Amino acid sequence: MKYEKGYVISGFENFKDKDGYYVFHAGTKKTEKGIVTNGGRVLGVTAKGADLKKARANAYDAVNWISFENKYYRHDIGKAIDEA
């Protein structure tokens, strides 16, 4: 699958001073415009919580702190946690 590249990613500042929230770079690139998408899975967002259900909810909340054009993400990761 071919992914469009070069979209500026904003919102990293939302993770500053937020204990238990993390964003990992994968398909990103640092440019003069800032951090941009560079194909494939761009970022990994994870979070801690009092239990697995809360950690999953926190991670999906944190996904909304990041923005870039054509952003999409999986909604099924950890789904079994909510169904248990």
Contact map, one row per residue, 1 for C-alpha under 8 A:
111000000000000000000000000000000000000000000000000000000000000000000000000000000000
111100000000000000000000000000000000001100000000000000000000000000000000000000000000
111110000000000000000000000000000000001100000000000000000000000000000000000000000000
011111000000000000000000000000000000111000000000000000000000000000000000000000000000
001111100000000000000000000000000001111000000000000000000000000000000000000000000000
000111110000000000000000000000000001110000000000000000000000000000000000000000000000
000011111000000000000000000000000001100000000000000000000000000000011000000000000000
000001111100000000000000000000001111100000000000000000000000000000011000000000000000
000000111111000000000000000000000111100000000000000000000000000001110000000000000000
000000011111000000000000000000000010000000000000000000000000000001110000000000000000
000000001111111000000000000000000000000000000000000000000000000011100000000000000000
000000001111111100000000000000000000000000000000000000000000000011000000000000000000
000000000011111100000000000000000000000000000000000000000000000000000000000000000000
000000000011111101000000000000000000000000000000000000000000000011000000000000000000
000000000011111111001110000000000000000000000000000000000000000000000000000000000000
000000000001111111000000000000000000000000000000000000000000000000000000000000000000
000000000000001111100000000000000000000000000000000000000000000000000000000000000000
000000000000011111111000000000000000000000000000000000000000000000000000000000000000
000000000000000011111000000000000000000000000000000000000000000000000000000000000000
000000000000000001111100000000000000000000000011100000000000000000000000000000000000
000000000000001001111110000000000000000000001111000000000110010000000000000000000000
000000000000001000011111000000000000000000001110000000000000000000000000000000000000
000000000000001000001111100000000000000000111100000000000000000000000000000000000000
000000000000000000000111110000000000000000111000000000000000000000000000000000000000
000000000000000000000011111100000000000001110000000000000000000000000000000000000000
000000000000000000000001111100000000000011110000000000000000000000000000000000000000
000000000000000000000000111110000000111111100000000000000000000000000000000000000000
000000000000000000000000111111000011111001100000000000000000000000000000000000000000
000000000000000000000000001111100011110000000000000000000000000000000000000000000000
000000000000000000000000000111111111000000000000000000000000000000000000000000000000
000000000000000000000000000011111111000000000000000000000000000000000000000000000000
000000000000000000000000000001111100000000000000000000000000000000000000000000000000
000000010000000000000000000001111111000000000000000000000000000000000000000000000000
000000011000000000000000000001111111000000000000000000000000000000000000000000000000
000000011100000000000000000111101111100000000000000000000000000000000000000000000000
000011111000000000000000000111101111110000000000000000000000000000000000000000000000
000111111000000000000000001110000011111001000000000000000000000000000000000000000000
000111000000000000000000001110000001111101000000000000000000000000000000000000000000
011110000000000000000000001100000000111111000000000000000000000000000000000000000000
011000000000000000000000001000000000011111000000000000000000000000000000000000000000
000000000000000000000000011000000000001111110000000000000000000000000000000000000000
000000000000000000000000111100000000111111110000000000000000000000000000000000000000
000000000000000000000011111100000000000011111000000000000000000000000000000000000000
000000000000000000000011110000000000000011111100000000000000000000000000000000000000
000000000000000000001111000000000000000000111110000000000011011000000000000000000000
000000000000000000001110000000000000000000011111000000110110010000000000000000000000
000000000000000000011100000000000000000000001111100000110110010000000000000000000000
000000000000000000011000000000000000000000000111110101110110000000000000000000000000
000000000000000000010000000000000000000000000011111111110100000000000000000000000000
000000000000000000000000000000000000000000000001111101100000000000000000000000000000
000000000000000000000000000000000000000000000000111111100000000000000000000000000000
000000000000000000000000000000000000000000000001111111110000000000000000000000001000
000000000000000000000000000000000000000000000000101111111000000000000000000000001100
000000000000000000000000000000000000000000000001111111111100000000000000000000000000
000000000000000000000000000000000000000000000111111111111110000000000000000000000000
000000000000000000000000000000000000000000000111100111111111000000000000000001000000
000000000000000000000000000000000000000000000000000011111111100000000000000000000000
000000000000000000001000000000000000000000000111100001111111110000000000000000000000
000000000000000000001000000000000000000000001111000000111111111000000000000000000000
000000000000000000000000000000000000000000001000000000011111111100000000000000000000
000000000000000000000000000000000000000000000000000000001111111110000000000000000000
000000000000000000001000000000000000000000001110000000000111111111000000000000000000
000000000000000000000000000000000000000000001000000000000011111111000000000000000000
000000000000000000000000000000000000000000000000000000000001111111100000000000000000
000000000011010000000000000000000000000000000000000000000000111111100000000000000000
000000001111010000000000000000000000000000000000000000000000011111110000000000000000
000000001110000000000000000000000000000000000000000000000000000111111010000000000000
000000111100000000000000000000000000000000000000000000000000000001111110000000000000
000000110000000000000000000000000000000000000000000000000000000000111110000000000000
000000000000000000000000000000000000000000000000000000000000000000011111000000000000
000000000000000000000000000000000000000000000000000000000000000000111111100000000000
000000000000000000000000000000000000000000000000000000000000000000000111110000000000
000000000000000000000000000000000000000000000000000000000000000000000011111000000000
000000000000000000000000000000000000000000000000000000000000000000000001111110000000
000000000000000000000000000000000000000000000000000000000000000000000000111110100000
000000000000000000000000000000000000000000000000000000000000000000000000011111100000
000000000000000000000000000000000000000000000000000000000000000000000000011111100000
000000000000000000000000000000000000000000000000000000010000000000000000000111111100
000000000000000000000000000000000000000000000000000000000000000000000000001111111110
000000000000000000000000000000000000000000000000000000000000000000000000000001111111
000000000000000000000000000000000000000000000000000110000000000000000000000001111111
000000000000000000000000000000000000000000000000000010000000000000000000000001111111
000000000000000000000000000000000000000000000000000000000000000000000000000000111111
000000000000000000000000000000000000000000000000000000000000000000000000000000011111
